[in-house]
Every structure is written in structure tokens, then in C-alpha cells.
Amino acid sequence: MSLRVRRPYVYLLAAGILLGAGLVSFRYLAAFQLEEVSIAPEQFERKLERLPVTMGTNLFSLPVDRTLQDLLEEKKVLRVDLDYALPDGVAIQINEVAPLALALGGDGCRLYGLDALGYVYHFNADRHAPDYPLVTGLTGCRMYERIKSSRVHLTLQQLEQIKHDDADMYLAIATIDFSRDECITVYLDGVPFQVMTYAGKLYRSMMQTKIFLSGFNPELDKIEALDLRSDGLIIAVK
């Protein structure tokens, strides 16, 4: 009994072998040995001396995690990208992105930087001033990934507008909590009550709160919450 292999399958098998051989050669050819490492912006060039990379090693065998970890510990550095500058180099781009807010991790201990688009970044509390609102009640905070919640995105858009238009109010926002499904809860520095609103109404609600505090002269110690979820209404809950 003889085994016959159809010609198309022979071609596919040969192509697979050639592809595998090409990948092996691609990895180990001398042309892909590390010869140059560049870093931007320029003020971080001094960090090149401390990177755990050895010239002449295979470009695709670099310990990427260890290479970038030291850079992430630098003050104000929240994101580091590494690109291969073929055939013999790597280019490191450091992004000094200031967070719009801080996010409390699911463990209740770890802090992350959160930018205006909802991306989660490394945050070193010892190296950064804590002058950012704290976002709590989140799920799925993963480093360098974007939070999927549309409520979070709406809130961050509103928060960025508050920061642009009213820096004092932005700094007064201590915590934005997403634990409730029906609304978000905002806590302000020096204000004994919580503010309940919707994600898409954060800006308007903070302006209403400012008017309420300055114009109505309420007895604040008797108020437990300010409910601003209804259009045109300020409901003080006692």
C-alpha cells in the first residue's frame, strides 16, 4: 500500500518549513544583534547607562520588562514604549503624562494613574504629589489598558473640563465613587455631605454645588447628601 500526498499539501508543508527556518534565522542572524539604544526625550539619556541591556545580544532576546521597569520609577513617568529600530537597535519613548485622576485598585491598596481617555498607568505615590481626585469603585483596572466603562469615560471628560474651567473646583474634588450603579457619588474637601449625580452631568453638578454653597448659606452639618440627578433641582437630603 502506498501513501499519496496531493501536490497542494506538499507545497503548504514546504512553505511551513521554509517559514520556520526563516523565523529561526531572523532571530539569530548577526544582523539583529543590538548595536544602538536611543531614548527620548533627551533629558532621560542619562538613564541609558543603568538599563540592563548588553550590546551585541540578540535584539529579540532583550529583557523588556526589566529594561522598562527602572524607567517607570522615574518621577512623572507614567508610560514607556519600546520599539525595534531594525536591524540593530531599539528606540525607547518616555511619556511624561500627568494623570487626570488616581484610580484605586480592586485590592483597595494600590493606586494607578488615570488619564483623560481612561487609560491606566503606573503611579508612584512617593514620587508624585497627590493633588488628584481619587476614583473608587472601579473594576478591571489593568496596567496600560483602557477602562471599558462608558460611565468612567463620561466622568473623565467632565472632570477634564472642570480642570480647564475651574481649577479650584477640580482640586476640591476628593473622591468620585462608582460603587452605585444608578449614579456616581462625589466627595469634596471640606464639605461634610456627598453629592449624587450622573456621569454625564458631573460638570454641571459641580457648578451647581458651588452656587449652592455660596448662595444659599445652608446649615451644612444637617445635610447628608446633595442630590443633583434631577434637571433644575437641588435636593438637600437630611
BELZI-V652882 format. One record per backbone hydrogen bond with DSSP energy under -1.0 kcal/mol. CO is the residue of the C=O (numbers start at 0). NH is the residue of the N-H. E is the energy in kcal/mol with one decimal. If there is no record, write none. Layout:
co = (CO & CO)
nh = (NH & NH)
e = (E & E)
This chain:
co = (5 & 6 & 7 & 8 & 9 & 10 & 11 & 12 & 13 & 14 & 15 & 16 & 17 & 18 & 19 & 20 & 21 & 22 & 23 & 24 & 28 & 29 & 31 & 33 & 35 & 37 & 39 & 40 & 41 & 43 & 44 & 46 & 47 & 50 & 53 & 56 & 57 & 61 & 62 & 63 & 64 & 67 & 70 & 73 & 78 & 80 & 82 & 83 & 84 & 87 & 87 & 88 & 89 & 90 & 91 & 92 & 94 & 94 & 94 & 100 & 101 & 102 & 104 & 109 & 111 & 112 & 113 & 113 & 114 & 117 & 118 & 119 & 120 & 123 & 123 & 129 & 132 & 133 & 134 & 135 & 141 & 144 & 148 & 149 & 150 & 151 & 152 & 153 & 154 & 155 & 156 & 157 & 158 & 159 & 160 & 161 & 165 & 166 & 167 & 168 & 171 & 173 & 174 & 175 & 176 & 183 & 184 & 185 & 186 & 186 & 187 & 193 & 194 & 195 & 196 & 197 & 198 & 200 & 201 & 202 & 203 & 204 & 205 & 206 & 207 & 208 & 209 & 210 & 211 & 217 & 218 & 219 & 223 & 224 & 225 & 226 & 229 & 234 & 236 & 236)
nh = (9 & 10 & 11 & 12 & 13 & 14 & 15 & 16 & 17 & 18 & 19 & 20 & 21 & 22 & 23 & 24 & 25 & 26 & 27 & 28 & 31 & 32 & 58 & 55 & 89 & 91 & 93 & 43 & 44 & 46 & 47 & 49 & 50 & 52 & 56 & 33 & 60 & 63 & 66 & 67 & 68 & 71 & 73 & 76 & 94 & 92 & 90 & 85 & 88 & 34 & 35 & 84 & 37 & 82 & 39 & 80 & 77 & 78 & 96 & 113 & 134 & 111 & 107 & 104 & 102 & 120 & 99 & 100 & 117 & 146 & 114 & 143 & 112 & 126 & 127 & 131 & 101 & 175 & 103 & 177 & 144 & 119 & 152 & 153 & 154 & 155 & 156 & 157 & 158 & 159 & 160 & 161 & 162 & 163 & 164 & 165 & 169 & 170 & 171 & 172 & 188 & 133 & 186 & 135 & 184 & 196 & 176 & 194 & 173 & 174 & 190 & 225 & 185 & 227 & 183 & 200 & 201 & 204 & 205 & 206 & 207 & 208 & 209 & 210 & 211 & 212 & 213 & 214 & 215 & 219 & 221 & 222 & 193 & 236 & 195 & 234 & 232 & 226 & 223 & 224)
e = (-1.4 & -2.1 & -2.0 & -2.5 & -2.5 & -2.5 & -2.2 & -2.1 & -2.5 & -2.4 & -2.4 & -2.5 & -2.3 & -2.3 & -2.2 & -2.5 & -2.8 & -1.8 & -1.7 & -2.0 & -1.8 & -1.6 & -3.2 & -2.9 & -1.8 & -2.8 & -3.2 & -1.8 & -2.3 & -1.8 & -1.8 & -1.3 & -1.0 & -2.1 & -1.7 & -3.3 & -1.8 & -2.0 & -2.5 & -2.2 & -1.8 & -1.8 & -1.5 & -1.8 & -2.7 & -2.9 & -3.2 & -1.1 & -1.2 & -3.3 & -1.5 & -2.2 & -2.3 & -2.8 & -2.1 & -2.7 & -1.5 & -1.0 & -1.6 & -2.5 & -3.7 & -2.3 & -2.1 & -3.1 & -2.6 & -2.8 & -2.0 & -1.9 & -1.8 & -2.8 & -1.9 & -3.2 & -2.2 & -1.3 & -1.3 & -1.2 & -2.9 & -2.8 & -2.6 & -2.3 & -2.1 & -2.2 & -1.6 & -2.4 & -2.2 & -2.5 & -2.0 & -1.9 & -2.7 & -2.5 & -1.6 & -2.1 & -2.4 & -1.7 & -2.5 & -3.2 & -2.1 & -2.4 & -1.4 & -1.0 & -3.0 & -2.4 & -2.6 & -2.3 & -2.1 & -2.2 & -3.3 & -2.7 & -2.2 & -1.8 & -1.7 & -2.8 & -3.0 & -2.8 & -2.9 & -1.8 & -1.1 & -2.6 & -2.4 & -1.9 & -2.4 & -2.4 & -1.8 & -2.0 & -2.7 & -2.5 & -1.8 & -2.8 & -1.4 & -1.3 & -1.6 & -1.6 & -1.6 & -3.3 & -2.9 & -2.1 & -1.7 & -3.4 & -3.0 & -1.7)
